Amino acid sequence: MVRASRRRRVTRLRVGDDGAVEVNARADTIAGEEPLELRLNGRPFTVTMRTPGDDFDLAAGFLVSEGVVSSMDHIAGLRYGPGVHADGRASYNIVEVTLAPGVAPPDTSAERHVYTSSSCGICGTASIEAVTKTSAFDVARDGLRMTAAQLLALPEALRAEQSLFSSTGGVHAAGLFALDADGPRLLCLREDVGRHNAVDKVVGWALRTNLVPARNTVLQVSGRASFELVQKAHLAGIPALAAVSAPSSLAVELADQAGITLAGFSRGRSVNLYTRADRVRTD
């Protein structure tokens, strides 16, 4: 059984107005973090640190982000590989993916090094040319339209469903939304210690439910909008990415080239639109 969080005894210090230190022992909930090894066609492909849970989504989404697959038809099998903890419990820390016949494995020149941290989106990429990947989907022609109120409602809608963050305060979140007349409709939310993992888990869910390309959707993330997150949205056919914090310059450039609507600093009653502002109605 995988556990997304752990309980641990901690010592809490609190300094009063008079400078006195109050010491209390208490139980605290901590976000889980364990390595996940991804094996592709029987060969080790990468190891990433992640919050256990939704591992098949993570594996599938990672392969979308690497440009290996763009349809569930490209994956013949997903299963946990062998592995145990020191106490003999199954670790569920190995996922084996079998590609469908005719699907080419990734070029070895573009493979990552063995280890990827939970905070990294493209760590270990072997060359600069391998960083930017070509999407199978033309998101620039996506017919997504939304109101400013719908866009601004997404961060609160995301936060309301972040159960793991509520108990630990230590994970990122990504949510895929459809925009209905009655307001945002959450299709999928995933949480993880790694913000890139959270997005990969959402993308993997979309792939496994045959929603890739994810047309007419918005990907809302709890942190900043990096180049890697824009690229993941592009490869999954998601036409809009919104973040509560800032985008990077390269993220804006890629979103502009791809035709993705990129929103940043989406908080309360204001939001900055960096690209494809025409998708957001202001009338």
C-alpha positions in Angstrom: 0.0 0.0 0.0 1.4 3.4 -1.0 1.2 6.3 1.4 1.2 9.9 0.3 1.9 11.2 3.8 3.6 10.1 7.0 3.1 10.9 10.7 6.1 12.0 12.8 6.7 13.3 16.3 8.2 16.8 16.1 9.3 19.4 18.6 7.5 22.8 18.2 9.1 26.0 19.5 7.1 29.2 19.9 8.7 32.4 21.1 6.4 34.7 23.1 6.3 38.5 23.1 8.4 38.4 26.3 11.1 36.3 24.5 10.3 33.1 26.4 10.4 29.9 24.4 7.5 27.5 24.7 8.4 23.9 23.8 5.8 21.3 22.8 6.0 17.8 21.4 3.4 17.0 18.9 2.6 14.7 15.9 2.9 16.2 12.5 1.8 15.1 9.0 4.6 15.1 6.4 4.3 14.8 2.7 5.7 11.5 1.4 8.7 11.4 -0.9 10.2 8.3 -2.4 12.1 7.4 -5.5 10.2 6.0 -8.5 12.1 4.1 -11.2 10.6 4.1 -14.6 11.5 1.2 -16.8 10.8 1.4 -20.5 10.5 -1.9 -22.5 12.4 -3.7 -19.8 15.3 -1.1 -19.6 15.9 1.5 -16.9 14.8 4.9 -18.2 14.8 7.3 -15.3 14.4 7.7 -11.5 12.5 10.6 -10.1 11.6 11.6 -6.5 7.9 11.8 -6.1 5.0 11.6 -3.6 3.7 8.0 -3.8 0.3 7.6 -5.5 -1.0 7.9 -9.0 2.2 6.4 -10.2 0.8 5.1 -13.5 -0.5 8.6 -14.2 3.0 9.9 -13.5 4.7 7.4 -15.7 2.3 8.0 -18.6 2.5 11.8 -18.2 6.2 11.7 -18.1 6.4 9.9 -21.4 4.1 12.5 -22.9 6.4 15.2 -21.6 9.4 13.4 -23.1 7.7 13.2 -26.5 7.7 9.4 -26.4 3.9 9.0 -26.6 0.9 11.1 -27.5 -1.9 8.6 -27.3 -2.8 5.7 -24.9 -2.6 3.5 -28.1 1.1 4.0 -27.8 1.3 2.2 -24.5 0.8 -1.6 -24.4 1.2 -2.1 -20.7 1.7 -0.4 -17.3 2.5 -2.4 -14.2 4.5 -2.2 -11.0 7.8 -4.0 -11.0 9.3 -6.0 -8.2 10.7 -4.2 -5.1 10.4 -4.3 -1.4 11.2 -2.1 1.6 13.5 -3.3 4.4 10.6 -4.7 6.3 9.5 -6.8 3.4 6.6 -4.7 2.3 6.1 -4.2 -1.4 7.6 -0.8 -2.3 5.6 0.1 -5.4 8.6 2.2 -6.4 9.2 0.6 -9.9 6.8 1.1 -12.8 7.4 -0.9 -16.0 6.0 0.5 -19.2 5.7 -1.5 -22.4 5.4 0.5 -25.6 3.0 -0.6 -28.3 4.4 -2.4 -31.3 5.8 0.2 -33.8 6.3 2.9 -31.2 9.9 3.9 -31.2 11.7 4.2 -27.8 13.4 7.5 -27.2 16.6 8.4 -28.9 19.4 7.5 -26.5 21.0 10.9 -27.2 18.0 12.5 -25.6 17.7 10.2 -22.6 18.1 11.6 -19.2 20.7 10.7 -16.7 19.6 8.1 -14.1 18.3 10.5 -11.4 15.8 13.3 -11.6 14.9 15.3 -8.5 11.3 16.1 -7.6 11.9 19.8 -8.3 13.4 19.4 -11.8 11.6 19.3 -15.1 14.5 18.8 -17.6 17.4 17.8 -15.3 19.7 15.4 -17.0 18.7 16.1 -20.5 21.6 15.2 -22.6 21.7 18.2 -25.0 20.2 21.7 -25.5 18.5 20.5 -28.7 16.6 17.9 -26.6 15.1 20.4 -24.3 12.5 21.8 -26.8 10.2 19.0 -28.0 7.8 19.0 -30.9 4.1 18.6 -30.0 1.7 16.4 -32.0 -1.0 19.0 -31.4 -1.7 22.4 -32.8 -3.0 24.2 -29.7 -2.8 27.6 -31.5 -6.0 26.7 -33.3 -7.9 25.5 -30.2 -11.2 27.3 -29.8 -11.0 27.8 -26.0 -12.8 30.9 -24.8 -13.3 32.0 -21.2 -14.3 35.0 -19.2 -12.0 36.8 -16.9 -14.2 35.7 -13.9 -13.8 32.1 -14.9 -10.1 32.3 -15.2 -9.8 34.1 -11.8 -12.0 31.4 -10.1 -9.5 28.7 -10.9 -6.9 29.2 -8.1 -9.6 29.1 -5.4 -11.2 26.1 -7.0 -7.8 24.3 -7.1 -7.0 25.2 -3.5 -10.4 23.9 -2.2 -9.5 20.4 -3.4 -5.9 20.3 -2.2 -6.4 17.8 0.6 -2.8 16.7 0.9 -1.6 20.3 1.1 -4.2 21.0 3.8 -2.7 18.2 6.0 1.0 18.7 5.2 1.5 22.2 3.7 4.3 20.7 1.6 3.1 19.8 -1.8 2.4 21.4 -5.2 -0.9 21.0 -7.1 -2.0 21.0 -10.7 -5.6 20.9 -11.9 -7.2 20.4 -15.3 -10.4 22.4 -15.7 -13.2 22.6 -18.2 -15.0 25.9 -18.3 -18.7 25.5 -18.3 -21.4 28.1 -18.2 -21.9 27.5 -14.5 -18.2 28.0 -13.8 -15.0 25.9 -13.7 -15.4 22.2 -13.6 -12.4 20.3 -12.2 -11.6 17.3 -14.4 -8.5 16.1 -12.5 -6.3 17.3 -9.6 -3.0 15.8 -8.5 -0.6 16.8 -5.7 3.1 16.0 -5.4 6.2 17.3 -3.7 7.4 18.1 -7.2 5.5 20.6 -9.3 6.5 18.9 -12.5 5.3 15.6 -11.1 1.9 17.1 -10.3 1.6 18.2 -13.9 2.8 14.9 -15.3 0.2 13.1 -13.1 -2.6 15.3 -14.5 -1.3 14.8 -18.1 -1.0 11.1 -17.5 -4.6 10.9 -16.2 -5.7 12.7 -19.3 -3.8 10.3 -21.5 -5.2 7.3 -19.8 -8.8 8.6 -20.1 -8.3 9.4 -23.8 -8.5 13.2 -23.2 -5.2 14.0 -25.0 -5.2 16.3 -26.7 -7.0 18.1 -23.9 -8.9 20.6 -26.0 -10.8 23.5 -24.4 -9.2 23.1 -21.0 -7.1 25.2 -18.7 -4.2 23.8 -16.6 -4.0 25.7 -13.3 -0.9 25.3 -11.2 -0.1 26.3 -7.6 3.3 27.8 -8.2 5.1 29.6 -11.0 4.9 29.0 -14.7 8.2 27.7 -16.0 9.4 26.7 -19.5 9.0 23.0 -18.6 5.3 23.4 -17.5 4.5 25.3 -20.7 6.1 22.5 -22.7 4.2 19.8 -20.8 0.9 21.7 -21.6 1.9 22.0 -25.3 2.7 18.3 -25.6 -0.6 17.3 -24.0 -2.6 19.7 -26.3 -3.7 22.0 -23.4 -4.3 25.5 -24.8 -4.1 27.5 -21.6 -1.8 27.5 -18.5 -2.5 29.6 -15.5 -0.3 30.1 -12.5 -0.6 31.9 -9.2 3.0 33.2 -9.5 5.3 34.5 -12.2 6.3 33.0 -15.5 9.9 32.9 -16.8 10.9 34.7 -19.9 11.5 31.4 -21.8 8.0 30.2 -20.7 6.5 33.3 -22.3 8.5 32.8 -25.5 7.4 29.2 -25.8 3.8 29.9 -25.0 3.9 32.7 -27.7 5.4 30.4 -30.3 3.0 27.5 -29.5 -0.2 29.6 -29.3 -0.9 28.9 -25.6 -2.7 31.3 -23.4 -0.3 31.9 -20.5 -1.6 33.6 -17.3 0.5 34.6 -14.3 -0.1 36.2 -10.9 -3.7 34.9 -11.0 -4.8 36.0 -7.5 -8.0 37.4 -6.2 -9.3 39.9 -8.7 -6.3 40.4 -11.0 -4.3 38.3 -13.5 -1.6 39.1 -16.0 -2.1 37.7 -19.5 1.3 37.2 -21.3 0.2 35.5 -24.5 -3.0 34.9 -26.4 -5.1 37.3 -24.4 -7.8 37.1 -27.1 -9.1 33.9 -25.5 -10.2 35.8 -22.4 -13.3 37.8 -22.8 -13.4 41.2 -21.1 -16.8 42.4 -22.2 
